[in-house]
Amino acid sequence: MLRTHTCGQLRKKDVGKVVTLGGWVHRRRDHGGVIFIDLRDRYGLTQLTFDPKISKTTWQEADKLRSEWVIKIEGRVTKRPKEMVNKKLPTGEIEIKGEKLEILSQAKTPPFEIDEEKAHQINENIRLRYRFLDLRRRKLQEILEKRDKVIQYIRDYFHQRDFIEIQTPILANSSPEGARDYLVPSRLYPGKFYALPQAPQQFKQLLMVAGFDRYFQIAPCFRDEDPRADRHPGDFYQLDLEMSFVEQEDVWQTIEPLMIQLSQKFSDKKIKKKPFPRLTWREAMAKYGSDKPDLRFDLPIEDISDLVKNFGFSVFTQAIKEGGVVHALKIDGGAKFSRSQIDQLTGIARQNKAKGLAYIVVKEKNEFNSPIIKFLGDKLTKEIAKFIRAKSGDIIFFGADKWLVVCKALGAVRDECGRSLGLKDNKLVAWAWVYNFPLYEYNEEEKKIDFSHNPFSLPQGGLRALEKKDPLAVLAYQYDLVCNGYEISSGAIRNYEPKIMYKAFEIAGYTKEEVDKKFGHMIRAFSYGAPPHGGFAPGIDRLMMILFDCDSIRDIYAFPKDGQARDLMLETPSEVEEKQLKELKIKLDLG
């Protein structure tokens, strides 16, 4: 071994020991001829001193040292003078008197300082280009260490419950799971392609058919999606699991204790409510305007359609006459919003397909201020304020349109108000289950019915519901786990009956031949005796981003891509040689 101890290991009890350390030069200081070096590794910092009176040769070698050089040092542990004790460091009571020094590797001047206090000043693109240097920062090292511990904890949790970890293929088939596939051309079969799996969905269901009744995997997943602060482009990891002979309650009772334990063990945050609240999809959309509501704050949306339908404000009455609704959102203390802030919120509503955003400011002495009061009249205005318990200093926003448009628009306004008013308490984790999702949704662009989530979800009511009900009214045994406004996981009880599977895909526009071509293996498997089964797949990267209080999901990865889905360190995506394209029988058309 090139070292006897790490840089975070030695304490006052080790005084007198001769030790050997290895690490990076973090800082250098010169005082009265003595050279002080802070030596760093991932375990911490240790102060070294080089005194020409102890060894002039070693001191001369130490005089060459610069930031980020890698060295090996042998010396004696001594107690620091009382006035030089650093109480901020675990090793702050001792120092090493350098007796022998070996320079293992010199370093160029880094493009930025490896200093936590200055990290926010560094351009992110520079940090990502030199990620191997950025990862020397203790904060990022701690994140990756905690990530390792989280994954180990998850594995232990499931192994203790008789789950078996099975690795599923990376080269798979293209599947309609909601995002674009990454396609991999086949050299042996020109014109044909593998797809990197968006999830191990089909494989884990086949494992249930095979008799592995409790499966899990820390699974890499690949989706060609646009980057977001909470979504890493290209690849991410999820805790994938599946269980046989279960109903959705069994899956929830397996997952909820794990999420409670992870929150308590790996975060300083307080869980807002246990057991986790449960909301149907329709309840979540109606009350919070989102299927992943942030429940750290309240601000519920209320339906006032019955209250306003018989009054003469045409914007409201026309929306109701056309089958729509009128909802109101009261923001406590929102009367202080400036005109520009209200305009910004109006823009957010319009981005979510609303025609606008009406509002009433509640002033002192039960007085109101709004462009729409002259249309509502004093009586209705007061009734609305009373109905939603508005008080002086509040603002009331209104949405009038189709139900889903109103829900989403006011939900986006609610979320922004929660942010701007400081209601998103980072000391809380607010978990919730959302269930009873619609199996289908209407695709406005293609003018057709699509699966709203997972196409393999079991419809509530089975085949009869698919044959008799309006497809958009069919619910699925499908559920999400949400936290602080993020979707942490989706799951479902699966469709395992070939007849129901054919009918479900037929409604979404697939012929029997197309289903057989894409999912023939699933149909064949289910025809040989399939148990009822269901599963779940929490995104562990997004979960850790919340628990670790990271600003971006990129901090969770050792080597992330940037906001434009580029790896700046490897300079990918990149061009390939013409020879490689010829082997794959591919010609580029960049016109």
N, C-alpha and C positions, 0 to 999 in steps of 0.2 A: 504493500500500500504506500502511496506517495504522501499520505497524511495520517496522523493519528487522531485528529479531532476535526470537527467542522467549525466554521466561523461563528456559529451561534451557540456553541456547546459549553464553553469554559466559564467557570464561576469563581467566586472568592475561595471556595474550598479546594480549588485546583492550584492555588499559589504554591510555587516551588517546583511544579512539574516541568520537565523538558518536553516540549510538544513540537509537532510538525503540522503546519497548516498549508492549504493550497487554496487559491482563489484569485479574484480580480481586484485590482487596485481601484478602490472607490473614490477616495480623496487623499490628497497629499498636503501636508503642512510642514513648514520649517520653523523651528523656534530655538534660537540660541545655539545653532549648530546641530541640534537633534532633529532628525527627520521623523515625522509622524505619518503613518499610513493607516487608513481604514481599509481593511481587507474584507471582501464581500464574497459570500457564496449564497446559495438559496436558503441557508439556515440562519443567516444573520450577518452581523458585522463584528469584527474584533480589531482593536487598536494595536498596531505594531509600533515600536520605537527602535530607531537605529542611531546609536551613539558612537561617535568615532573613538571614544575612550574604551569602549567594550571591544570593538573590532573595526579598525579603520578600513580594512579591505571590504567588509560587508557594508559599511557606511558608504563607501565610494560606489559600490554596486547599487545601493538603494537610491543614491543621488540621481541615477539614470531613470528611475521609475516614472512612468506617466500613467494617466487615466486609462483604465481597462486593460493594462498589461496583466498577464497571468503569471503568477509567481508561486514558488514554494519557499516557505520560511521555517527555519528551526530556531527555537529560542525557549527562554524560561518564562513561565507565567509569574507575574509580579503584581502586587497590589498597587492600584493607582494612588497617587497622592490625593488626600481628602478633597482638595479644591478642584481636582480634575475628574472626580467621579461623575459619570453621565447616567443619571437616573432614568433616562428615556430608553436606555439600551439594557437588555438582559445581561450583556457582557460588560456593562459600564463600570464595574468595580475593579476590573483587571486590565492588564495590557501585557503584550509579549515583548520582551527584550530580545531583539533580533541578533542572533549569533551567526547564522548561516543563511544565505539567500541565493536562490537559483531562479533566474528569469526563464520561464518555460515558453512564453510566447509574447512577442511585442504586438502592439495594436496601433493602427492608424488613429488619428484624431477622430472620434465618433462624430456623426452629423448632428447629434444632440446629446445633452447630458443625461446620464442615467440617474435622474433625480425626480422623486415623486412630486416635490413641490413645484417643479417646472413642467411637469408632464402635460398640463392643460395648454401650455404655450406652444407645444410642438404641433406642427401641421400633421393631420392624421395620415395623409398620403406618404409623408416622410417616415412616419412611424411604421406604416405597413410595408413600405419598401425595405426597411431595415428591421423587420419584425424580430429577427434573432437578437437584435440589440434591445428592442422595446421589451422583450420578454425577460430581460435581466432586471427589470423593475420589480420590486418586491410585491406590489399590489397585484400585478398580473400573475406572478408566480403563486401567490396565495389563492387566486381564483382557480388556477389549474389544479392546485393541490386539493382545494375543496371540491372541485369537480370530481376528482378521482375518488374522494371519500364518499360523495353522494352516490356515485355509480356502484361502489363497493357495498354501500348500505342497501341499495336497491337489490343488488344480487343476493345479499344475505337474507333480506326480507322474503324474497320469493322462494329461495331454496328452503327456507324454514317452513314454507307452506306447500311443499311438495310440487312446486313448479320445476320444469326442466328447461334449461337454456339451450336453444337450438338455433344454429346459424342458417339462414335462408340465402338463396342465390342473389348475387349482385347483377349478373346478366340475366334479365328476365324478359317478359313480353310487355308490349304497350297496352295500357289499360286506362279506361275512362274514369280517373279518380279525382278530377277537378282541376288539375294543373297540366302544363305542357310536360311531355316526357323529354328526357335526354336520350337521344337515339344513338346506338352504337352499330356502325355498319359491319356486316359479316364478310370477312375475306373469303371464307370457304363457300359461302352461298351469296354470290353477288346479287345486289338488288334487295336483299333482305336485311332486317335489322333486329338487334336486341334493343331493349330499353332498360335503363337503370331504374330500379323499382322506386316508385313514389312512396311505397310502403310495402311491407311483406304480407299485405292483405290476403291474397289468394293462397299463398303458401301456408299461412297459419291456419286458414280454414281447412286446407287439405290435411294438415297435421291433426286436426280434430277428427277428421274422417279416418285417419290412420290409427287413432286410439290414444294419441298423446293429449290427455284431457286437460293438462295444465302446462301451457307453454309460455315462455317469455324470452325476450331478446333485447339487448341494447342495440337497436337496429339503425344502420345508416340509411338515410332516405334521400332521394334526389328529385328535385322539382325545379323546372325552369320557370321560376317566378321572379317578378320584379322585387328588388330588395326593399326592406323597410327596417325601421329601428328594431322591430321585434321579430324580423324574419331574415335569416341568413340566406343569401342567394346560392343556389346550386345544391348544397348538401347540408344535412342537419341530422341530429340523432334523436330517436324517440325510444321510450320504453314501450315495447310492443308486447302485448299479452293476449291470450285467448284461453277460454275455459269452456268445457263441455258440461252438458246437463245443468245449465244455469239459466236463471232469469236475470233481468237487468238489476234487480235489487242485490243479487249475489255479487255481481261485478262491482257495484257501488260499495258494498261492505268490505270488499277486498282492497279497493283503492283508497277510500277515504282515510282509514287509519294510517296508511303510508304517507299520504300528503300531510296529515297532521304531524306525524313524526319528523318528516323532512323539514317542515316549517319550523318546528321547535328546536331541532338539533342543529340546523345549518343556517339559521337566521335569528336575528334579534327582534324580529317583528312579532307582534301579538296577533293571534288569530281572532278575527272579529266575532265569529259565531261558530259554535260547535253544538250539535252536528251541523253540517253545512246546510244552508237554506236550499230549498228545492223550488224551482219555478218551471212551469211549462213554458215552451217556446212562446206561446201567445201571451202569457202573463209577462214574460220578460220584455217582449217587444212593446206591449201596451203600456207597461208601467215605467220602463227605463229606455225604451227606444233602441234596444240592442239585444242580440242574442248572446252577448258576452258583457253584461253590465258591470260597471265598476260600483260595487256596493260599499266601498269605504265611506261614501256619503249618500244621503237620501235623495232629495229632489225628485220626487215621483211625478210622472206625467199623468194627467187625469182627463177622462173622457167627459166633455161637457156638451155633447151633441144634443141630448134631450133637453138641456137647459136653454139652448139657443135656437133650436130648430123652428120655433114659431115666431121668432122675431124677424124684423125686416132687413137685417144686414145681409145683402145678397151674396157676399163672399162665403159666409157661413151656410146660409140656407141652400145655395146652389150646390155646394159640395155635398150636403146631406141628401138633397134631392137626387143627385147622381150616384147615390150609394156609398158616399164617402163619410167622413167623420170630422168632428172638430175636437181637438185636444188642446189642453192648456198646461203650461209648465211654469210653476211659480219658482222664482229664484230668490231665496232669502238674501236681503241686502243688495239686490241687483239694481236698485234705483240709482246707485252711484255710477252705473255704467255710463260712459260718455257716448256721444253720438257716433264717434268712430268705432267704438267697441260694439255698439248695436249694429252698425253697418257690417262689421266683420262677422257677427253672428248671423246676420241675414245672408251674407255670402256663403256661410257654411250650410245654412238651410237650403239654399239654392243648389249648392253642389250635390245635395242629396235629393234633387228633383222637386223640391218645394217651389211654389211660385213666388213666395216671399215669406216674411216673418212679421206678423202683426204683434203689437205689444201694448201694454198699459203699465205706466209707472204709478205706483201707489205712494201718494204724498201724505203729508201730515193732515190730521183732522178729516180723515176719510175723503180726501180729495184725490183726483186722478188726472193724469196727463197722458194724452195719446191722440194720434191723428184719427183713430177709429171710434172715439167716444161719441162723436156727432152722429155716427151711424148706429151705434149700439144703444145710445140713450143712457141717462143716469141710472134708471131702475135696473136695467140688465147688467150694467157695469158693476153696480153694487152687489147684485145677486151672484155674479161670477166671482167677485172678490171674496164674498162670504163663503161660497161653495168650496173654494180651494184654500180657505183660511189665510188669505193674504193680509198683510199688515203694512203699516207705514214703513217705507224703506225698501219694499220688495218691488220686483218687476214681474209681470206675467207675459209670457210669450204664447202665441197661438199658432196652430197649424190646422189648415182646412183643405182636405184633399182625400185621395184614396187612403184606406187604413194604413197600408204598409208604407206609403210615402210619408204620411204624417208621423208615424212611429219613428222611422229612420231619421227624418229631418230634425224632429225635436230631440231625439236621442243624441244626435251629433251636437246640437246646441247645449244640451245638458252636460255632455262630457267636457266641452270647452269651458263652460261656466265653472264646472268643478275644478278644472285646471287653473283658470285665471283667478278664482277666489281662494285658491290654496286649500281646497277640500280633500285633495288626494293625499292622505296621510301616509307617508312612507314608513311609518312605524306599524302599520296594519297590513295584514293579508286577509282579504275578504273573499273567501271561497264560496262557490255556489254551484249547484247542479242545475242544468237546463235540459229539459227532456220534452218528449212528444213533438219532435220536429216534423214538419211536413215531408212526406217522401218525395214530392215533386215541387217544382216551381216553373213559372212560365218564363221562357227565354224571349225577351222583347226583341232582341236583335234578329234571332233566327225564326221568330214567330212559331215556337214549338214548345212542347212540354219537355223539361229536362229533369234528371235527378237533382234534388237540392243538395244532397250530401253524398253519402256512400251508397252506391248502387246495389250493394249486397245486403242492405238492411231489410229486416223482416217487416212487412206492412202489418199494421194493427188491423185485425179482422181477416187477415190471410187472403186467399184467392177471392172470396166473396166480396171483400171490400174493393179489390181491384176491378171486379166485374160490374159492381152495382153503383159505386160511389163516383162522384166527380173526382178525377185524379188529384186535383189541387186541394181536396178535402181529406185525402188519405194521409193518416199519420204513420210514422215509423217508430219502431222500438229503437230509437236513436237518442243519444244523450251526449252532452258536452259537460266538461268540468271547466269552470272559468275562475279567474283570480285577478282582482285589481284591474278589470277591464280587458284582460287578455284571455283568449281561448287557450287553455293549457292542453286540452285533449278532446278528441271525439271518440265515440264508441257506439256500439250497437249490438243488439241481438240479431243474429244473421239469418238471412233467407237461405234455407237449406233444402227446400222442396223444388225439384225441377219445374213442375207445373207453374208454381208461383213465380219462379225466376223468369221463365219465358214470358209470362204475362206482364211482369213488372217492366221488363226491357221492351216489350211490344208497345206499351204506353209511351215510353220514351223514344219511340221511333225506330227500334231495332227489329229487323226480321229474325225469324227463327234461324235462318242460315247464318246471319251475322253473329247471333249469340253463340251458335255452335262453333263458328270460326274463331271467335275471340275467347270464348269460355267453355269450349267443349270439354276440356279437362275437368272443369268444375261440375258440369252436368253429369259427366261419367262418374265422377267420384260420389256425387250425391245419390246416384241411382244404385249404389252398392251399400246403402245403409249409413246414413249420416246422423249423428246425435244433434240435438238442439245445442247451439253454442253461441257465445257472444264474447266480445272483447273490448279492448281499450288501447289507446296509444298516446300517452302524455308526451309532449315535446319537452325533453329534459333540458335542452338548451334555454328555451324560453322560461321554464320554471326557475332555473338557476339564475337567469338574468334578473328575475323579480326578487328571489330570496337573497341574492348577493348585492342588490342595489346597484346594478350596472346601468350606465346610461344607454348602452347599445348592446345588442346581442353579440356583436363582434368581439366584445371583451371576453366572452365565454370560450372562444376558440383559440387554439395555439396559433394557427395560421389562417386567419379569416380573409375573405374577399372584401373589397371596398363597396361603397354605395352604388357603384356601377357594375357590380358583379365581376370585378377584375382582381386577379392575384397580382399585386404590384411587385411582390418579391420575386415570383417566378416569371412575371411578365406573361401571364396567360389571361384570356385565350390567345393563342398565337397561331401563326401560319404553320403548315406542315409541308414537307417536301413533296414535289410532284410525284416522285416514285411511290410514296405512301398512298397517294390518291389513286394512282394507276392500279396498285395491288387490290384496292377496294372497289375498282371499276366505278370511280366517282369523278365527275367533272363539275367544276364550280361555275355557277352562273351568277356573277356579282352585278349584272346589269340592272 
